[in-house]
Amino acid sequence: MIHRLTLALLLCATPWVASAAPETYRLDPVHTRVLFAVEHAGFSQALGTVSGSEGTLAFDPDDWRSATLSVSVPLQRLDLGDDKWNTAALARNLLDAERFPEARFVSNRIEPVDPTHARVIGELTLHGVTREVTLEVTLNAVKRHPMPPFRRTAGFSATTTLSRSAFGVDAWPSMIGDEVQLRIEAEAVRDRSAADPQDTPSVEEPGTPAPTDDSDTSPSPAGTRSP
């Protein structure tokens, strides 16, 4: 009896914390972009982007350590603002995008810094070579998107710096710098298969957002899609 009473008192005195499972999100390829900068012959930083990345994210903003990320980046979508530059960058002596059409990042572990910042450590495979990379990640927002279809969305910014020669992309060292700075802007939308009833508008009028605490309740034109 004494043991049972002691156990009951301990249970009452110990705070109980519910650990929610991470929710599954999918990257929005329209609103996800990789920006890169690399030195051009010492004169300037050549700037480019890669659009169309796809992938999955398991994420609970209250438990960064449980997050996982897997992303593929289609290198054929690289854009330096000039067709000849694009062709040269994708050629066999540089990215060789015909043989290696995508870069891939898979997280191994997460090191939280504070509620909105973390280091995401994982393996980047580029040009057939895999190296460990650390992304410095900022959580910008996780909330209901104010535009149709009103999906819960997580938005992130991230940065890292790579050595291109470490991935075997070492041609033209006198013209192209070795250090490549990356900036990533990403939006991930909660997977429909993991949806709850609040992910759909609760009113019948078309184009009117569902009134929730984390969405903009201002009406939008019927049929409008998120820009």
C-alpha positions in Angstrom: 0.0 0.0 0.0 2.8 2.4 0.9 4.6 1.6 -2.4 1.4 2.3 -4.4 0.9 5.6 -2.6 4.5 6.6 -3.2 4.1 5.8 -7.0 0.9 7.8 -7.2 2.5 10.8 -5.5 5.5 10.6 -7.9 3.2 10.5 -10.9 1.3 13.5 -9.7 4.5 15.4 -9.0 6.1 14.6 -12.4 5.0 16.9 -15.3 3.6 14.9 -18.1 4.6 16.1 -21.6 2.9 14.8 -24.7 5.3 14.2 -27.5 3.6 14.8 -30.8 4.9 12.8 -33.8 6.5 15.0 -36.5 4.1 16.0 -39.3 5.0 15.1 -42.9 5.5 18.0 -45.3 6.4 18.0 -49.0 8.6 20.7 -50.5 6.7 23.2 -52.8 8.9 23.2 -55.9 7.5 26.6 -57.0 8.4 28.3 -53.8 11.7 26.5 -53.1 14.9 27.7 -54.7 18.6 27.2 -54.3 20.7 30.3 -54.9 24.5 30.1 -55.3 27.4 32.4 -55.6 30.9 31.6 -57.0 33.9 33.8 -57.8 34.3 34.6 -61.5 38.0 35.2 -62.2 38.4 37.4 -59.2 36.2 40.1 -60.8 32.8 39.3 -59.3 30.6 36.7 -57.8 28.6 34.8 -60.4 25.1 34.4 -59.2 22.7 31.6 -60.1 19.6 29.7 -59.0 18.2 26.2 -59.2 14.4 25.9 -59.1 12.1 22.9 -58.9 13.5 21.1 -55.8 11.4 18.3 -54.4 11.5 16.3 -51.2 9.9 15.4 -47.9 10.2 16.8 -44.4 9.1 15.3 -41.1 8.9 18.2 -38.7 7.6 19.2 -35.2 8.6 22.8 -34.4 8.6 21.8 -30.7 11.1 19.0 -31.3 13.7 19.9 -33.9 15.8 16.8 -33.1 13.1 14.5 -34.5 13.1 16.2 -37.9 14.2 14.4 -41.0 14.7 15.9 -44.5 15.3 14.4 -47.9 15.6 16.7 -51.0 16.5 16.3 -54.7 17.7 19.3 -56.7 17.3 19.1 -60.5 20.5 20.5 -61.9 19.1 20.9 -65.4 17.0 23.8 -63.9 20.2 25.7 -63.1 20.1 29.3 -64.4 23.0 31.8 -64.4 21.0 34.3 -66.5 22.7 33.4 -69.8 22.2 30.3 -72.0 25.9 29.9 -72.8 26.9 30.1 -69.1 24.2 27.5 -68.3 25.5 25.1 -71.0 29.1 25.5 -69.8 28.1 24.9 -66.1 26.2 21.8 -67.0 28.9 20.4 -69.3 30.9 17.2 -68.7 34.0 19.0 -67.3 31.9 20.8 -64.6 28.6 19.5 -63.2 28.2 16.9 -65.9 24.4 17.1 -65.5 23.8 14.5 -68.2 25.4 11.8 -66.1 24.5 13.4 -62.7 21.1 15.1 -63.3 20.4 15.9 -59.6 22.0 16.7 -56.3 20.5 15.0 -53.3 20.6 16.0 -49.6 19.5 13.6 -46.8 19.7 14.7 -43.2 21.5 12.6 -40.5 20.9 14.7 -37.4 19.6 18.0 -36.2 21.3 20.3 -33.6 18.8 22.8 -32.3 20.2 26.3 -31.5 17.0 28.0 -30.3 13.2 27.7 -31.1 13.7 29.1 -34.7 17.3 28.1 -35.5 19.1 24.8 -36.0 22.0 23.1 -37.7 20.9 20.4 -40.1 23.7 18.0 -40.7 23.4 15.5 -43.6 25.0 14.0 -46.7 25.0 15.9 -49.9 25.5 13.8 -53.1 26.7 15.9 -56.0 28.6 14.9 -59.2 28.6 11.3 -57.9 30.4 12.3 -54.7 28.9 12.3 -51.2 30.1 14.6 -48.5 28.8 15.7 -45.1 27.3 19.2 -45.2 25.9 21.4 -42.4 23.0 23.8 -43.2 22.4 26.8 -40.9 18.6 26.8 -40.9 16.1 29.5 -39.8 12.4 28.6 -39.3 10.5 31.6 -40.7 6.9 30.4 -40.1 4.8 27.4 -39.7 1.1 28.2 -40.1 -2.0 27.9 -42.3 -1.3 29.5 -45.7 -3.6 32.4 -46.2 -4.3 31.5 -49.9 -6.2 28.5 -51.3 -5.9 25.6 -50.8 -5.1 26.8 -47.2 -2.6 24.1 -46.4 -0.5 24.3 -43.3 2.9 25.4 -44.5 6.4 25.6 -43.0 8.9 28.2 -44.4 12.7 28.0 -44.0 15.9 29.9 -45.0 19.2 28.1 -44.9 22.9 28.8 -45.8 26.0 26.8 -46.2 29.4 26.9 -48.1 30.8 24.1 -50.2 34.1 23.4 -51.9 33.3 22.4 -55.4 36.6 20.5 -55.8 35.6 18.3 -52.8 32.8 17.0 -55.1 35.1 16.5 -58.1 34.0 19.6 -59.9 37.5 21.1 -60.2 37.8 22.4 -63.8 38.8 26.0 -64.6 40.4 26.8 -61.2 41.9 30.1 -62.6 38.4 31.2 -63.7 36.0 29.7 -61.2 36.5 30.0 -57.5 36.5 26.8 -55.4 34.1 28.2 -52.7 30.4 28.0 -53.5 28.1 29.9 -51.2 24.5 28.5 -51.0 21.4 30.2 -49.9 18.2 28.1 -49.8 14.6 29.5 -49.5 12.1 26.7 -49.0 8.4 26.2 -48.4 7.0 22.9 -47.4 3.3 22.0 -47.4 1.7 19.5 -45.1 1.1 16.2 -46.9 -2.6 15.8 -47.8 -2.4 12.2 -46.6 -1.6 13.6 -43.1 -4.3 16.3 -43.2 -6.8 17.1 -40.5 -10.2 18.7 -40.9 -8.8 22.1 -40.2 -6.8 22.0 -43.5 -10.0 22.7 -45.5 -12.1 25.8 -45.4 -15.0 25.7 -42.9 -17.2 28.0 -45.0 -19.0 27.4 -48.2 -18.2 30.7 -49.9 -15.5 30.1 -52.6 -12.2 31.8 -52.0 -12.8 32.7 -48.4 -10.1 31.4 -46.0 -11.1 29.2 -43.1 -11.2 31.4 -40.0 -8.3 30.2 -37.9 -5.9 31.7 -35.4 -2.9 31.4 -37.7 -4.3 32.4 -41.1 -5.3 35.7 -42.7 -9.1 35.8 -42.7 -9.3 38.5 -45.4 -11.3 37.3 -48.4 -9.5 36.6 -51.6 -10.8 36.4 -55.1 -12.5 33.2 -56.0 -10.3 30.7 -57.7 -7.1 32.6 -56.8 -4.0 30.4 -56.3 -1.0 31.2 -54.1 1.5 33.2 -56.1 
